[in-house]
Amino acid sequence: SCPFEKRIGEPMNGDGPKWVCDPHRITKLAKARKTQDPTHPGCVVYSIGSNGDFSFELGLQNEVGKGVCEFHIFDPGNSE
């Protein structure tokens, strides 16, 4: 059970946005880690199979702050 859920990403429908549990905690911890050691990311996010829709990643970047987290997106797309 999650005390505070938030849907991250725009628009709020479709497969792009995702539900995140306590995103304010991610923001707080990531900024603290980044402040402690500016050479390392505050958090690392791996996304697999975004199908060209990066609304979640952009939404999370807006939530935590630009440059705080490191994002890795693996999107094989339509690899026929």
All heavy atoms as a GROMACS GRO file, in nm:
protein
  615
    1SER      N    1   0.084  -0.118   0.000
    1SER     CA    2   0.000   0.000   0.000
    1SER      C    3   0.088   0.125   0.000
    1SER      O    4   0.190   0.130   0.068
    1SER     CB    5  -0.090  -0.004   0.123
    1SER     OG    6  -0.152   0.118   0.142
    2CYS      N    7   0.047   0.222  -0.074
    2CYS     CA    8   0.123   0.346  -0.087
    2CYS      C    9   0.043   0.461  -0.028
    2CYS      O   10  -0.070   0.486  -0.069
    2CYS     CB   11   0.153   0.372  -0.234
    2CYS     SG   12   0.245   0.523  -0.262
    3PRO      N   13   0.101   0.534   0.067
    3PRO     CA   14   0.027   0.644   0.128
    3PRO      C   15   0.001   0.762   0.033
    3PRO      O   16  -0.094   0.836   0.051
    3PRO     CB   17   0.114   0.687   0.245
    3PRO     CG   18   0.248   0.630   0.221
    3PRO     CD   19   0.231   0.513   0.129
    4PHE      N   20   0.087   0.781  -0.068
    4PHE     CA   21   0.068   0.894  -0.159
    4PHE      C   22   0.113   0.854  -0.298
    4PHE      O   23   0.232   0.840  -0.325
    4PHE     CB   24   0.147   1.016  -0.111
    4PHE     CG   25   0.133   1.135  -0.202
    4PHE    CD1   26   0.015   1.207  -0.207
    4PHE    CD2   27   0.238   1.172  -0.284
    4PHE    CE1   28   0.002   1.315  -0.292
    4PHE    CE2   29   0.225   1.280  -0.370
    4PHE     CZ   30   0.108   1.352  -0.374
    5GLU      N   31   0.017   0.833  -0.387
    5GLU     CA   32   0.047   0.798  -0.526
    5GLU      C   33   0.026   0.920  -0.614
    5GLU      O   34  -0.063   1.001  -0.590
    5GLU     CB   35  -0.048   0.689  -0.576
    5GLU     CG   36  -0.026   0.554  -0.514
    5GLU     CD   37  -0.128   0.454  -0.566
    5GLU    OE1   38  -0.249   0.479  -0.548
    5GLU    OE2   39  -0.085   0.354  -0.624
    6LYS      N   40   0.110   0.930  -0.716
    6LYS     CA   41   0.095   1.040  -0.810
    6LYS      C   42   0.125   0.987  -0.950
    6LYS      O   43   0.220   0.913  -0.970
    6LYS     CB   44   0.191   1.154  -0.776
    6LYS     CG   45   0.176   1.274  -0.866
    6LYS     CD   46   0.264   1.389  -0.820
    6LYS     CE   47   0.244   1.510  -0.910
    6LYS     NZ   48   0.331   1.620  -0.870
    7ARG      N   49   0.044   1.027  -1.044
    7ARG     CA   50   0.067   0.988  -1.183
    7ARG      C   51   0.163   1.089  -1.244
    7ARG      O   52   0.137   1.210  -1.243
    7ARG     CB   53  -0.064   0.984  -1.260
    7ARG     CG   54  -0.052   0.918  -1.396
    7ARG     CD   55  -0.174   0.832  -1.422
    7ARG     NE   56  -0.189   0.797  -1.562
    7ARG     CZ   57  -0.153   0.679  -1.612
    7ARG    NH1   58  -0.101   0.588  -1.531
    7ARG    NH2   59  -0.170   0.652  -1.739
    8ILE      N   60   0.275   1.039  -1.294
    8ILE     CA   61   0.381   1.125  -1.348
    8ILE      C   62   0.381   1.114  -1.499
    8ILE      O   63   0.385   1.005  -1.555
    8ILE     CB   64   0.519   1.082  -1.294
    8ILE    CG1   65   0.523   1.081  -1.140
    8ILE    CG2   66   0.630   1.168  -1.352
    8ILE    CD1   67   0.523   1.216  -1.076
    9GLY      N   68   0.380   1.229  -1.566
    9GLY     CA   69   0.382   1.236  -1.712
    9GLY      C   70   0.256   1.298  -1.766
    9GLY      O   71   0.152   1.295  -1.702
   10GLU      N   72   0.267   1.358  -1.883
   10GLU     CA   73   0.153   1.422  -1.950
   10GLU      C   74   0.139   1.361  -2.089
   10GLU      O   75   0.239   1.330  -2.151
   10GLU     CB   76   0.176   1.572  -1.963
   10GLU     CG   77   0.178   1.647  -1.832
   10GLU     CD   78   0.040   1.663  -1.771
   10GLU    OE1   79  -0.059   1.660  -1.846
   10GLU    OE2   80   0.032   1.678  -1.651
   11PRO      N   81   0.021   1.348  -2.144
   11PRO     CA   82  -0.109   1.366  -2.080
   11PRO      C   83  -0.134   1.254  -1.981
   11PRO      O   84  -0.061   1.155  -1.979
   11PRO     CB   85  -0.207   1.360  -2.197
   11PRO     CG   86  -0.140   1.271  -2.297
   11PRO     CD   87   0.009   1.296  -2.281
   12MET      N   88  -0.234   1.267  -1.902
   12MET     CA   89  -0.260   1.171  -1.794
   12MET      C   90  -0.324   1.041  -1.841
   12MET      O   91  -0.347   0.952  -1.763
   12MET     CB   92  -0.347   1.234  -1.686
   12MET     CG   93  -0.272   1.335  -1.604
   12MET     SD   94  -0.129   1.259  -1.530
   12MET     CE   95  -0.052   1.397  -1.455
   13ASN      N   96  -0.352   1.029  -1.969
   13ASN     CA   97  -0.408   0.903  -2.018
   13ASN      C   98  -0.303   0.833  -2.105
   13ASN      O   99  -0.199   0.888  -2.134
   13ASN     CB  100  -0.536   0.929  -2.098
   13ASN     CG  101  -0.512   1.023  -2.213
   13ASN    OD1  102  -0.405   1.078  -2.229
   13ASN    ND2  103  -0.613   1.044  -2.294
   14GLY      N  104  -0.331   0.713  -2.143
   14GLY     CA  105  -0.239   0.640  -2.228
   14GLY      C  106  -0.136   0.562  -2.147
   14GLY      O  107  -0.142   0.554  -2.024
   15ASP      N  108  -0.039   0.506  -2.218
   15ASP     CA  109   0.060   0.420  -2.156
   15ASP      C  110   0.185   0.495  -2.110
   15ASP      O  111   0.267   0.441  -2.037
   15ASP     CB  112   0.100   0.309  -2.253
   15ASP     CG  113   0.180   0.200  -2.187
   15ASP    OD1  114   0.146   0.165  -2.072
   15ASP    OD2  115   0.276   0.151  -2.248
   16GLY      N  116   0.203   0.620  -2.152
   16GLY     CA  117   0.324   0.695  -2.118
   16GLY      C  118   0.338   0.726  -1.970
   16GLY      O  119   0.437   0.688  -1.907
   17PRO      N  120   0.242   0.794  -1.909
   17PRO     CA  121   0.252   0.827  -1.767
   17PRO      C  122   0.245   0.702  -1.679
   17PRO      O  123   0.184   0.603  -1.717
   17PRO     CB  124   0.131   0.917  -1.742
   17PRO     CG  125   0.090   0.966  -1.875
   17PRO     CD  126   0.127   0.858  -1.972
   18LYS      N  127   0.309   0.708  -1.565
   18LYS     CA  128   0.310   0.595  -1.472
   18LYS      C  129   0.274   0.644  -1.331
   18LYS      O  130   0.297   0.759  -1.296
   18LYS     CB  131   0.450   0.531  -1.465
   18LYS     CG  132   0.507   0.489  -1.598
   18LYS     CD  133   0.433   0.371  -1.656
   18LYS     CE  134   0.496   0.325  -1.785
   18LYS     NZ  135   0.411   0.334  -1.900
   19TRP      N  136   0.220   0.550  -1.252
   19TRP     CA  137   0.192   0.580  -1.111
   19TRP      C  138   0.321   0.561  -1.032
   19TRP      O  139   0.392   0.463  -1.049
   19TRP     CB  140   0.085   0.487  -1.056
   19TRP     CG  141  -0.051   0.521  -1.107
   19TRP    CD1  142  -0.120   0.459  -1.206
   19TRP    CD2  143  -0.134   0.627  -1.060
   19TRP    NE1  144  -0.241   0.520  -1.224
   19TRP    CE2  145  -0.253   0.625  -1.137
   19TRP    CE3  146  -0.120   0.726  -0.963
   19TRP    CZ2  147  -0.356   0.715  -1.118
   19TRP    CZ3  148  -0.223   0.816  -0.945
   19TRP    CH2  149  -0.340   0.810  -1.022
   20VAL      N  150   0.353   0.658  -0.948
   20VAL     CA  151   0.474   0.654  -0.866
   20VAL      C  152   0.432   0.668  -0.720
   20VAL      O  153   0.350   0.753  -0.686
   20VAL     CB  154   0.572   0.767  -0.905
   20VAL    CG1  155   0.693   0.768  -0.815
   20VAL    CG2  156   0.613   0.753  -1.051
   21CYS      N  157   0.490   0.585  -0.636
   21CYS     CA  158   0.462   0.590  -0.493
   21CYS      C  159   0.554   0.692  -0.426
   21CYS      O  160   0.676   0.684  -0.438
   21CYS     CB  161   0.483   0.451  -0.432
   21CYS     SG  162   0.440   0.443  -0.258
   22ASP      N  163   0.496   0.789  -0.359
   22ASP     CA  164   0.568   0.891  -0.283
   22ASP      C  165   0.677   0.962  -0.364
   22ASP      O  166   0.795   0.962  -0.325
   22ASP     CB  167   0.630   0.830  -0.157
   22ASP     CG  168   0.528   0.772  -0.062
   22ASP    OD1  169   0.414   0.823  -0.060
   22ASP    OD2  170   0.561   0.677   0.011
   23PRO      N  171   0.643   1.025  -0.476
   23PRO     CA  172   0.746   1.091  -0.556
   23PRO      C  173   0.818   1.204  -0.482
   23PRO      O  174   0.933   1.234  -0.511
   23PRO     CB  175   0.671   1.144  -0.678
   23PRO     CG  176   0.529   1.154  -0.632
   23PRO     CD  177   0.510   1.044  -0.532
   24HIS      N  178   0.751   1.262  -0.383
   24HIS     CA  179   0.817   1.368  -0.305
   24HIS      C  180   0.937   1.313  -0.228
   24HIS      O  181   1.035   1.383  -0.207
   24HIS     CB  182   0.716   1.435  -0.210
   24HIS     CG  183   0.657   1.343  -0.109
   24HIS    ND1  184   0.554   1.256  -0.140
   24HIS    CD2  185   0.689   1.321   0.021
   24HIS    CE1  186   0.524   1.186  -0.031
   24HIS    NE2  187   0.604   1.222   0.066
   25ARG      N  188   0.932   1.186  -0.189
   25ARG     CA  189   1.046   1.123  -0.121
   25ARG      C  190   1.162   1.103  -0.218
   25ARG      O  191   1.278   1.122  -0.181
   25ARG     CB  192   1.005   0.990  -0.059
   25ARG     CG  193   0.909   1.009   0.058
   25ARG     CD  194   0.873   0.879   0.125
   25ARG     NE  195   0.993   0.821   0.184
   25ARG     CZ  196   1.019   0.690   0.190
   25ARG    NH1  197   0.934   0.603   0.142
   25ARG    NH2  198   1.129   0.646   0.246
   26ILE      N  199   1.130   1.065  -0.342
   26ILE     CA  200   1.235   1.050  -0.443
   26ILE      C  201   1.303   1.185  -0.464
   26ILE      O  202   1.427   1.193  -0.468
   26ILE     CB  203   1.176   0.998  -0.576
   26ILE    CG1  204   1.119   0.858  -0.558
   26ILE    CG2  205   1.282   1.000  -0.686
   26ILE    CD1  206   1.040   0.808  -0.678
   27THR      N  207   1.225   1.290  -0.477
   27THR     CA  208   1.279   1.424  -0.497
   27THR      C  209   1.370   1.463  -0.382
   27THR      O  210   1.483   1.509  -0.403
   27THR     CB  211   1.164   1.526  -0.512
   27THR    OG1  212   1.082   1.487  -0.621
   27THR    CG2  213   1.217   1.666  -0.534
   28LYS      N  214   1.324   1.445  -0.260
   28LYS     CA  215   1.400   1.483  -0.142
   28LYS      C  216   1.533   1.406  -0.133
   28LYS      O  217   1.639   1.465  -0.113
   28LYS     CB  218   1.316   1.458  -0.017
   28LYS     CG  219   1.382   1.495   0.113
   28LYS     CD  220   1.291   1.466   0.231
   28LYS     CE  221   1.363   1.490   0.362
   28LYS     NZ  222   1.278   1.456   0.476
   29LEU      N  223   1.527   1.274  -0.150
   29LEU     CA  224   1.647   1.191  -0.140
   29LEU      C  225   1.744   1.219  -0.254
   29LEU      O  226   1.866   1.228  -0.234
   29LEU     CB  227   1.610   1.043  -0.138
   29LEU     CG  228   1.541   0.993  -0.012
   29LEU    CD1  229   1.488   0.851  -0.032
   29LEU    CD2  230   1.636   0.997   0.106
   30ALA      N  231   1.692   1.234  -0.376
   30ALA     CA  232   1.777   1.258  -0.492
   30ALA      C  233   1.851   1.392  -0.480
   30ALA      O  234   1.971   1.400  -0.508
   30ALA     CB  235   1.695   1.254  -0.620
   31LYS      N  236   1.782   1.494  -0.438
   31LYS     CA  237   1.846   1.626  -0.422
   31LYS      C  238   1.950   1.622  -0.311
   31LYS      O  239   2.057   1.683  -0.324
   31LYS     CB  240   1.741   1.733  -0.397
   31LYS     CG  241   1.664   1.768  -0.522
   31LYS     CD  242   1.566   1.880  -0.501
   31LYS     CE  243   1.497   1.913  -0.632
   31LYS     NZ  244   1.398   2.017  -0.621
   32ALA      N  245   1.922   1.550  -0.203
   32ALA     CA  246   2.019   1.538  -0.094
   32ALA      C  247   2.144   1.465  -0.140
   32ALA      O  248   2.257   1.506  -0.110
   32ALA     CB  249   1.956   1.466   0.026
   33ARG      N  250   2.127   1.357  -0.215
   33ARG     CA  251   2.242   1.281  -0.268
   33ARG      C  252   2.323   1.366  -0.364
   33ARG      O  253   2.446   1.363  -0.362
   33ARG     CB  254   2.194   1.155  -0.338
   33ARG     CG  255   2.142   1.051  -0.243
   33ARG     CD  256   2.090   0.931  -0.318
   33ARG     NE  257   2.028   0.837  -0.226
   33ARG     CZ  258   1.932   0.753  -0.258
   33ARG    NH1  259   1.887   0.750  -0.382
   33ARG    NH2  260   1.882   0.672  -0.169
   34LYS      N  261   2.256   1.438  -0.451
   34LYS     CA  262   2.324   1.523  -0.549
   34LYS      C  263   2.400   1.636  -0.479
   34LYS      O  264   2.511   1.671  -0.520
   34LYS     CB  265   2.221   1.579  -0.648
   34LYS     CG  266   2.280   1.650  -0.765
   34LYS     CD  267   2.341   1.554  -0.862
   34LYS     CE  268   2.386   1.626  -0.987
   34LYS     NZ  269   2.458   1.538  -1.077
   35THR      N  270   2.345   1.691  -0.373
   35THR     CA  271   2.411   1.795  -0.296
   35THR      C  272   2.536   1.740  -0.226
   35THR      O  273   2.640   1.805  -0.223
   35THR     CB  274   2.315   1.856  -0.192
   35THR    OG1  275   2.203   1.912  -0.262
   35THR    CG2  276   2.382   1.964  -0.110
   36GLN      N  277   2.523   1.620  -0.173
   36GLN     CA  278   2.635   1.555  -0.103
   36GLN      C  279   2.751   1.527  -0.198
   36GLN      O  280   2.867   1.543  -0.162
   36GLN     CB  281   2.588   1.426  -0.038
   36GLN     CG  282   2.692   1.359   0.048
   36GLN     CD  283   2.637   1.233   0.112
   36GLN    OE1  284   2.533   1.179   0.072
   36GLN    NE2  285   2.706   1.185   0.214
   37ASP      N  286   2.720   1.483  -0.320
   37ASP     CA  287   2.824   1.453  -0.418
   37ASP      C  288   2.776   1.494  -0.557
   37ASP      O  289   2.709   1.416  -0.626
   37ASP     CB  290   2.859   1.304  -0.416
   37ASP     CG  291   2.978   1.271  -0.506
   37ASP    OD1  292   3.023   1.360  -0.582
   37ASP    OD2  293   3.025   1.157  -0.500
   38PRO      N  294   2.807   1.616  -0.599
   38PRO     CA  295   2.758   1.669  -0.727
   38PRO      C  296   2.805   1.591  -0.850
   38PRO      O  297   2.749   1.607  -0.958
   38PRO     CB  298   2.812   1.811  -0.732
   38PRO     CG  299   2.849   1.845  -0.592
   38PRO     CD  300   2.883   1.715  -0.525
   39THR      N  301   2.907   1.506  -0.836
   39THR     CA  302   2.957   1.430  -0.951
   39THR      C  303   2.875   1.305  -0.978
   39THR      O  304   2.893   1.241  -1.081
   39THR     CB  305   3.104   1.389  -0.931
   39THR    OG1  306   3.114   1.300  -0.819
   39THR    CG2  307   3.192   1.511  -0.908
   40HIS      N  308   2.788   1.267  -0.886
   40HIS     CA  309   2.705   1.148  -0.903
   40HIS      C  310   2.558   1.189  -0.916
   40HIS      O  311   2.516   1.290  -0.859
   40HIS     CB  312   2.721   1.053  -0.784
   40HIS     CG  313   2.853   0.983  -0.785
   40HIS    ND1  314   2.965   1.038  -0.727
   40HIS    CD2  315   2.891   0.865  -0.839
   40HIS    CE1  316   3.067   0.955  -0.743
   40HIS    NE2  317   3.025   0.851  -0.811
   41PRO      N  318   2.479   1.108  -0.987
   41PRO     CA  319   2.336   1.141  -0.999
   41PRO      C  320   2.264   1.119  -0.867
   41PRO      O  321   2.302   1.034  -0.787
   41PRO     CB  322   2.286   1.043  -1.106
   41PRO     CG  323   2.381   0.928  -1.100
   41PRO     CD  324   2.514   0.986  -1.060
   42GLY      N  325   2.161   1.197  -0.845
   42GLY     CA  326   2.080   1.181  -0.725
   42GLY      C  327   1.998   1.054  -0.729
   42GLY      O  328   1.968   0.994  -0.626
   43CYS      N  329   1.962   1.010  -0.849
   43CYS     CA  330   1.894   0.883  -0.869
   43CYS      C  331   1.918   0.839  -1.012
   43CYS      O  332   1.961   0.917  -1.096
   43CYS     CB  333   1.744   0.893  -0.838
   43CYS     SG  334   1.647   0.991  -0.955
   44VAL      N  335   1.894   0.713  -1.038
   44VAL     CA  336   1.910   0.658  -1.172
   44VAL      C  337   1.778   0.592  -1.210
   44VAL      O  338   1.723   0.513  -1.133
   44VAL     CB  339   2.025   0.555  -1.178
   44VAL    CG1  340   2.036   0.497  -1.318
   44VAL    CG2  341   2.156   0.619  -1.136
   45VAL      N  342   1.728   0.626  -1.327
   45VAL     CA  343   1.600   0.573  -1.375
   45VAL      C  344   1.626   0.494  -1.503
   45VAL      O  345   1.689   0.546  -1.597
   45VAL     CB  346   1.500   0.687  -1.404
   45VAL    CG1  347   1.371   0.633  -1.460
   45VAL    CG2  348   1.475   0.769  -1.279
   46TYR      N  349   1.581   0.369  -1.504
   46TYR     CA  350   1.589   0.284  -1.623
   46TYR      C  351   1.449   0.264  -1.678
   46TYR      O  352   1.360   0.221  -1.606
   46TYR     CB  353   1.649   0.148  -1.590
   46TYR     CG  354   1.793   0.154  -1.548
   46TYR    CD1  355   1.828   0.154  -1.414
   46TYR    CD2  356   1.894   0.159  -1.643
   46TYR    CE1  357   1.961   0.160  -1.375
   46TYR    CE2  358   2.027   0.166  -1.605
   46TYR     CZ  359   2.060   0.166  -1.471
   46TYR     OH  360   2.192   0.172  -1.433
   47SER      N  361   1.431   0.296  -1.805
   47SER     CA  362   1.302   0.275  -1.871
   47SER      C  363   1.324   0.178  -1.986
   47SER      O  364   1.415   0.197  -2.067
   47SER     CB  365   1.246   0.406  -1.925
   47SER     OG  366   1.207   0.490  -1.820
   48ILE      N  367   1.239   0.077  -1.992
   48ILE     CA  368   1.252  -0.024  -2.096
   48ILE      C  369   1.121  -0.032  -2.174
   48ILE      O  370   1.015  -0.052  -2.115
   48ILE     CB  371   1.288  -0.161  -2.035
   48ILE    CG1  372   1.419  -0.148  -1.958
   48ILE    CG2  373   1.296  -0.268  -2.141
   48ILE    CD1  374   1.454  -0.266  -1.873
   49GLY      N  375   1.130  -0.015  -2.304
   49GLY     CA  376   1.013  -0.028  -2.389
   49GLY      C  377   0.917   0.088  -2.380
   49GLY      O  378   0.799   0.070  -2.356
   50SER      N  379   0.965   0.210  -2.402
   50SER     CA  380   0.878   0.326  -2.394
   50SER      C  381   0.796   0.349  -2.521
   50SER      O  382   0.710   0.436  -2.523
   50SER     CB  383   0.960   0.451  -2.362
   50SER     OG  384   1.055   0.472  -2.464
   51ASN      N  385   0.828   0.275  -2.627
   51ASN     CA  386   0.755   0.287  -2.753
   51ASN      C  387   0.756   0.430  -2.806
   51ASN      O  388   0.657   0.480  -2.859
   51ASN     CB  389   0.613   0.233  -2.740
   51ASN     CG  390   0.550   0.204  -2.874
   51ASN    OD1  391   0.620   0.174  -2.970
   51ASN    ND2  392   0.418   0.213  -2.881
   52GLY      N  393   0.866   0.500  -2.785
   52GLY     CA  394   0.879   0.637  -2.833
   52GLY      C  395   0.804   0.741  -2.751
   52GLY      O  396   0.799   0.857  -2.788
   53ASP      N  397   0.746   0.702  -2.639
   53ASP     CA  398   0.669   0.794  -2.553
   53ASP      C  399   0.752   0.820  -2.426
   53ASP      O  400   0.762   0.734  -2.339
   53ASP     CB  401   0.534   0.732  -2.516
   53ASP     CG  402   0.447   0.826  -2.435
   53ASP    OD1  403   0.497   0.929  -2.385
   53ASP    OD2  404   0.328   0.795  -2.420
   54PHE      N  405   0.810   0.938  -2.418
   54PHE     CA  406   0.898   0.971  -2.306
   54PHE      C  407   0.831   1.064  -2.206
   54PHE      O  408   0.898   1.134  -2.131
   54PHE     CB  409   1.028   1.033  -2.360
   54PHE     CG  410   1.092   0.950  -2.467
   54PHE    CD1  411   1.096   0.993  -2.597
   54PHE    CD2  412   1.145   0.826  -2.436
   54PHE    CE1  413   1.153   0.915  -2.697
   54PHE    CE2  414   1.203   0.746  -2.534
   54PHE     CZ  415   1.207   0.792  -2.664
   55SER      N  416   0.698   1.063  -2.202
   55SER     CA  417   0.626   1.155  -2.112
   55SER      C  418   0.653   1.124  -1.965
   55SER      O  419   0.661   1.216  -1.884
   55SER     CB  420   0.476   1.151  -2.141
   55SER     OG  421   0.424   1.021  -2.130
   56PHE      N  422   0.671   0.997  -1.930
   56PHE     CA  423   0.702   0.964  -1.790
   56PHE      C  424   0.839   1.018  -1.752
   56PHE      O  425   0.855   1.082  -1.648
   56PHE     CB  426   0.698   0.813  -1.766
   56PHE     CG  427   0.757   0.773  -1.634
   56PHE    CD1  428   0.689   0.801  -1.516
   56PHE    CD2  429   0.880   0.711  -1.626
   56PHE    CE1  430   0.744   0.766  -1.393
   56PHE    CE2  431   0.935   0.676  -1.504
   56PHE     CZ  432   0.866   0.704  -1.388
   57GLU      N  433   0.938   0.994  -1.836
   57GLU     CA  434   1.074   1.038  -1.806
   57GLU      C  435   1.081   1.190  -1.795
   57GLU      O  436   1.144   1.244  -1.703
   57GLU     CB  437   1.171   0.988  -1.913
   57GLU     CG  438   1.188   0.837  -1.915
   57GLU     CD  439   1.078   0.760  -1.987
   57GLU    OE1  440   0.988   0.823  -2.046
   57GLU    OE2  441   1.082   0.637  -1.982
   58LEU      N  442   1.016   1.260  -1.888
   58LEU     CA  443   1.014   1.406  -1.883
   58LEU      C  444   0.938   1.455  -1.760
   58LEU      O  445   0.979   1.552  -1.695
   58LEU     CB  446   0.952   1.462  -2.011
   58LEU     CG  447   1.035   1.442  -2.137
   58LEU    CD1  448   0.954   1.482  -2.261
   58LEU    CD2  449   1.164   1.521  -2.130
   59GLY      N  450   0.827   1.388  -1.727
   59GLY     CA  451   0.750   1.426  -1.609
   59GLY      C  452   0.829   1.405  -1.481
   59GLY      O  453   0.826   1.489  -1.390
   60LEU      N  454   0.903   1.295  -1.472
   60LEU     CA  455   0.984   1.269  -1.353
   60LEU      C  456   1.098   1.369  -1.344
   60LEU      O  457   1.131   1.417  -1.236
   60LEU     CB  458   1.036   1.126  -1.352
   60LEU     CG  459   1.101   1.080  -1.223
   60LEU    CD1  460   1.006   1.094  -1.104
   60LEU    CD2  461   1.149   0.936  -1.234
   61GLN      N  462   1.156   1.404  -1.458
   61GLN     CA  463   1.262   1.506  -1.458
   61GLN      C  464   1.207   1.638  -1.408
   61GLN      O  465   1.271   1.708  -1.330
   61GLN     CB  466   1.319   1.522  -1.599
   61GLN     CG  467   1.430   1.624  -1.606
   61GLN     CD  468   1.485   1.640  -1.746
   61GLN    OE1  469   1.412   1.624  -1.844
   61GLN    NE2  470   1.610   1.672  -1.756
   62ASN      N  471   1.087   1.675  -1.449
   62ASN     CA  472   1.023   1.798  -1.400
   62ASN      C  473   0.994   1.789  -1.251
   62ASN      O  474   1.003   1.888  -1.178
   62ASN     CB  475   0.895   1.827  -1.476
   62ASN     CG  476   0.921   1.870  -1.618
   62ASN    OD1  477   1.027   1.921  -1.651
   62ASN    ND2  478   0.824   1.848  -1.705
   63GLU      N  479   0.958   1.669  -1.205
   63GLU     CA  480   0.923   1.648  -1.064
   63GLU      C  481   1.045   1.664  -0.972
   63GLU      O  482   1.038   1.729  -0.869
   63GLU     CB  483   0.863   1.509  -1.046
   63GLU     CG  484   0.809   1.478  -0.910
   63GLU     CD  485   0.671   1.538  -0.885
   63GLU    OE1  486   0.598   1.568  -0.981
   63GLU    OE2  487   0.637   1.553  -0.767
   64VAL      N  488   1.158   1.604  -1.010
   64VAL     CA  489   1.276   1.605  -0.923
   64VAL      C  490   1.369   1.722  -0.952
   64VAL      O  491   1.450   1.759  -0.868
   64VAL     CB  492   1.356   1.473  -0.931
   64VAL    CG1  493   1.272   1.357  -0.886
   64VAL    CG2  494   1.414   1.449  -1.068
   65GLY      N  495   1.361   1.777  -1.071
   65GLY     CA  496   1.449   1.887  -1.110
   65GLY      C  497   1.546   1.842  -1.217
   65GLY      O  498   1.599   1.732  -1.213
   66LYS      N  499   1.569   1.928  -1.312
   66LYS     CA  500   1.656   1.896  -1.425
   66LYS      C  501   1.800   1.876  -1.376
   66LYS      O  502   1.851   1.955  -1.297
   66LYS     CB  503   1.651   2.009  -1.528
   66LYS     CG  504   1.710   1.973  -1.659
   66LYS     CD  505   1.679   2.077  -1.765
   66LYS     CE  506   1.728   2.027  -1.899
   66LYS     NZ  507   1.688   2.117  -2.004
   67GLY      N  508   1.862   1.768  -1.421
   67GLY     CA  509   2.001   1.741  -1.386
   67GLY      C  510   2.021   1.670  -1.254
   67GLY      O  511   2.135   1.642  -1.216
   68VAL      N  512   1.913   1.638  -1.183
   68VAL     CA  513   1.926   1.570  -1.054
   68VAL      C  514   1.940   1.420  -1.073
   68VAL      O  515   2.027   1.356  -1.012
   68VAL     CB  516   1.805   1.602  -0.962
   68VAL    CG1  517   1.813   1.523  -0.832
   68VAL    CG2  518   1.799   1.751  -0.933
   69CYS      N  519   1.858   1.362  -1.159
   69CYS     CA  520   1.861   1.218  -1.183
   69CYS      C  521   1.920   1.188  -1.321
   69CYS      O  522   1.919   1.273  -1.409
   69CYS     CB  523   1.720   1.159  -1.174
   69CYS     SG  524   1.652   1.166  -1.009
   70GLU      N  525   1.968   1.067  -1.334
   70GLU     CA  526   2.022   1.019  -1.460
   70GLU      C  527   1.919   0.922  -1.520
   70GLU      O  528   1.869   0.835  -1.450
   70GLU     CB  529   2.153   0.948  -1.430
   70GLU     CG  530   2.228   0.896  -1.548
   70GLU     CD  531   2.360   0.835  -1.503
   70GLU    OE1  532   2.453   0.910  -1.470
   70GLU    OE2  533   2.367   0.711  -1.500
   71PHE      N  534   1.890   0.939  -1.649
   71PHE     CA  535   1.790   0.856  -1.716
   71PHE      C  536   1.855   0.772  -1.824
   71PHE      O  537   1.936   0.822  -1.902
   71PHE     CB  538   1.682   0.945  -1.779
   71PHE     CG  539   1.597   1.016  -1.680
   71PHE    CD1  540   1.637   1.136  -1.625
   71PHE    CD2  541   1.476   0.962  -1.638
   71PHE    CE1  542   1.559   1.202  -1.531
   71PHE    CE2  543   1.397   1.027  -1.545
   71PHE     CZ  544   1.439   1.146  -1.492
   72HIS      N  545   1.818   0.643  -1.827
   72HIS     CA  546   1.861   0.550  -1.932
   72HIS      C  547   1.735   0.491  -1.993
   72HIS      O  548   1.657   0.428  -1.923
   72HIS     CB  549   1.949   0.439  -1.873
   72HIS     CG  550   2.074   0.491  -1.810
   72HIS    ND1  551   2.189   0.513  -1.882
   72HIS    CD2  552   2.100   0.527  -1.683
   72HIS    CE1  553   2.282   0.558  -1.801
   72HIS    NE2  554   2.230   0.569  -1.679
   73ILE      N  555   1.718   0.513  -2.123
   73ILE     CA  556   1.598   0.467  -2.191
   73ILE      C  557   1.638   0.364  -2.297
   73ILE      O  558   1.719   0.393  -2.386
   73ILE     CB  559   1.523   0.584  -2.257
   73ILE    CG1  560   1.487   0.688  -2.151
   73ILE    CG2  561   1.400   0.536  -2.331
   73ILE    CD1  562   1.439   0.821  -2.205
   74PHE      N  563   1.585   0.245  -2.282
   74PHE     CA  564   1.609   0.137  -2.378
   74PHE      C  565   1.477   0.113  -2.450
   74PHE      O  566   1.382   0.065  -2.393
   74PHE     CB  567   1.654   0.010  -2.305
   74PHE     CG  568   1.779   0.031  -2.225
   74PHE    CD1  569   1.772   0.062  -2.090
   74PHE    CD2  570   1.904   0.025  -2.285
   74PHE    CE1  571   1.887   0.083  -2.015
   74PHE    CE2  572   2.020   0.046  -2.211
   74PHE     CZ  573   2.011   0.074  -2.075
   75ASP      N  574   1.475   0.150  -2.577
   75ASP     CA  575   1.351   0.141  -2.653
   75ASP      C  576   1.379   0.073  -2.786
   75ASP      O  577   1.413   0.137  -2.885
   75ASP     CB  578   1.295   0.283  -2.676
   75ASP     CG  579   1.154   0.282  -2.731
   75ASP    OD1  580   1.091   0.173  -2.732
   75ASP    OD2  581   1.108   0.387  -2.772
   76PRO      N  582   1.368  -0.060  -2.788
   76PRO     CA  583   1.398  -0.131  -2.913
   76PRO      C  584   1.299  -0.100  -3.024
   76PRO      O  585   1.327  -0.125  -3.139
   76PRO     CB  586   1.391  -0.278  -2.872
   76PRO     CG  587   1.304  -0.283  -2.752
   76PRO     CD  588   1.324  -0.152  -2.683
   77GLY      N  589   1.185  -0.044  -2.989
   77GLY     CA  590   1.084  -0.008  -3.089
   77GLY      C  591   1.035  -0.128  -3.165
   77GLY      O  592   1.033  -0.240  -3.116
   78ASN      N  593   1.000  -0.105  -3.287
   78ASN     CA  594   0.950  -0.210  -3.374
   78ASN      C  595   1.070  -0.275  -3.446
   78ASN      O  596   1.108  -0.233  -3.553
   78ASN     CB  597   0.849  -0.154  -3.474
   78ASN     CG  598   0.779  -0.264  -3.550
   78ASN    OD1  599   0.805  -0.381  -3.529
   78ASN    ND2  600   0.690  -0.223  -3.639
   79SER      N  601   1.129  -0.373  -3.383
   79SER     CA  602   1.252  -0.433  -3.436
   79SER      C  603   1.221  -0.558  -3.520
   79SER      O  604   1.264  -0.667  -3.489
   79SER     CB  605   1.347  -0.467  -3.323
   79SER     OG  606   1.283  -0.553  -3.230
   80GLU      N  607   1.145  -0.539  -3.625
   80GLU     CA  608   1.112  -0.651  -3.714
   80GLU      C  609   1.224  -0.674  -3.813
   80GLU      O  610   1.290  -0.590  -3.857
   80GLU     CB  611   0.982  -0.622  -3.789
   80GLU     CG  612   0.863  -0.625  -3.697
   80GLU     CD  613   0.733  -0.607  -3.775
   80GLU    OE1  614   0.725  -0.652  -3.891
   80GLU    OE2  615   0.641  -0.548  -3.719
   0.00000   0.00000   0.00000
